[in-house]
Amino acid sequence: MAKRRISEEDGRAALAAALGGDTGRPVMAAAVRYLLEELAERAPGNSVEVRVPPFGATQCVTGPRHTRGTPPNVIETDPATWIALASGDLDWERALRDGRVIASGSRADLDGLLPLVRSRPSAGTPSAGTADGTVDLGFAGPDGDDRGPAR
């Protein structure tokens, strides 16, 4: 597994800012890269490449490894869509249907891996918002269940 380049603290702060509406380039870049690192940590492997231009890309999901050229399984989306998918604000199938994600290859599917974090409380859980309006970045488990607060 690759070493994280975005610290947990910096990544969570950037993600909270992005979810709060900050669309500045440094904030979006840090939030996108942080979420890509989280995906790679949760689904290690090299069979799928997830691209979020212009900020980053990662390889993830176990399976056949490609070594040269364009990988056979590629997912590409824009930064705002990636953050919405990773935070649970956008459903994978809807993003595909609306053309907000381009996915090619038989393994190019993140449906069971997303969301990575929850920007809103799940049904039946206490309110995740705080008094100052910040967002609880509790991490979602592989089946969308709450893994508890972000690390």
N, C-alpha and C positions, 0 to 999 in steps of 0.2 A: 504494500500500500504506500502510495506517495505521501510525503510529509505535507501537512497543511501549510499553505502560504498565508491564509487569512486566519487570524486567531479567532477562537470562539467568541471572545468579547467583542472584537472589531466586527466580526461577521454578524453577530446578533444585533449590534447597534446599527449597522448599515441596513440590515433587513428590516428592523423596526422603523427606521427612517423611510425606507422605500415603501413599506406598507402604509406609512402615514402620509404618503404623497410626495416625498422628496424625489424628484427625478433627475437630480444633478448627476453628472457623469461619474464622479468619484463614488458616490453612494450606490448608484446602480451597478457599477463595476464590482465593488466589494460584495454587495449582496448576491449578485449572480455567481461570482467565483466561490463564495462561501457555500452557496447551495449546491454548486457542482461538486465541490469537495465533499460535502455531506452525502451526496448521491454515490460518489465513488467509494466512500467509506462503508456505506450500507449495502451496496451491491458491487463488491469488488469483481474485477474481471476485465476482459478486453474485447468482448464480442460486439458491443454497441458503443458507438461514439455519439455523444450528445454535444451539439454545437449551439452556442448562444453568442453569435457575433454582435458586436466586435469584442466582447469581453472574455470569452473563454470557451473551452471545450474539455471534455473528459471522456475517458473510456471506462466502461462499467459492464456489469452483468457477466457472469460466468458463461463459458461456452467456447466455441472455436475462436482461436486468436488469429487476427490478420497481421501480416508483417510488412506488406508493401502496398503502396497506392491507397486508393479510397477504400475504406472498410465497407463490407457488404451490408452492414446495419447502421444506418445513420438517422439521427433525429436532429432537426434544426428548428429553432424558434427564436423569436426576438426576446430581449431582456424582460419587458413587462409581462409577456406571456409566461416565460419561465418562472418568474417570481410568483405569478398567480397560480400556476400549476403546483409549484413546490410548497406553497402556503395553503393549498386547499381552496383557494378562491375561484379556481377554474377546474372543471372536470376534464380528464384526459380525452374521453370520447367527444365531448363538446368541442374541445380545442381542435381535434382532428377534423370533425365535421365542419367547423367554421373556417378551416384552412389556416389556422393560427400556428399549426405545427406541421412540419413536413417529416414524414417517417417512411423510410424505405428499408426493406429487408424483413425477413421472417421474424427476427428477434427485436425489431425496433418498436418496442412497446413498453412503456413505463407505468401502465395502469396499476399494477400491483405494488409499485414502489412509491407512488405519490399519494398523498402529500408527504413531504418531509417534515414540515412544521405546520402548526395550526395558527392562523391569524385570528381565528374566532373560536369561542368555546364550542366543544362538541355538545350535542344534545345530552341532557342529563348531567352535565358537569357544571360546577359553579362558574360564574362569570369570570372570564379570563382577563377582562379589561381592568386597568388600574384606575385609581382616582384621578390621575393626571392624564388619562386617555391613551397611555402607551399600550402596546399590544403584548399579550402573553405569547411568547414564542415557544410554547410547549411543543416537544417533538412528537410527531405521529409515528407509530410503529408501522411495520410492513403491511398490516391489514387496515391501516387507518386508525388503529386504536391509539390511545394516548400513552406515550412512553414516559410521561411525566415532564417536568420542566426541562428546558434546554440545559445542556451541560455547560 
